[in-house]
Amino acid sequence: MKITPDQLAALQLQQKNTARNTPGEGFAKALAQELGSESTAETSNAAPATGPMVRLDQALQAAMLQKPTEQTVMDKMNALLSKWEDYSQIIGSEDGNLREGYSLLADIRQNIQEVKGDLPQTSDQGLAAMVEELDILTTTEEFKFNRGDYLN
């Protein structure tokens, strides 16, 4: 069987497409190339090349730290639900301390506001509905406290 240039071109194109479709590998190659070109630039011109790159890296790290991830929102929701359980135990017990319950309710209100601030960036509709329900429940409980429903 004879190999023709058309077959070679098709095989090379297929290999190139396969190499592009490998997830993460293209980025790793590009990063290695940039680091390689950066190291050659550093050897020839050390001070100017490192200054802007360090500032860019610091800016990216600061932006990543400020942007809440889905995991941090879920951790906040977990803490919020735990506080609701504590609140229900305090209010439900006969010897429950109403001052402690009210301060816990204020903490819950603050946590809900924090989660609401993080939600537009994660854009999870199911989670947004849950937070909205917890906000309504918190408002209702605050109203009950102010009205005096929990006084003996």
PyMOL commands that set and color helices and strands:
alter all, ss='L'
color gray80, all
select helices_A, chain A and resi 5-21+25-44+46-66+70-92+98-122+125-147
alter helices_A, ss='H'
color red, helices_A
deselect
rebuild
show_as cartoon
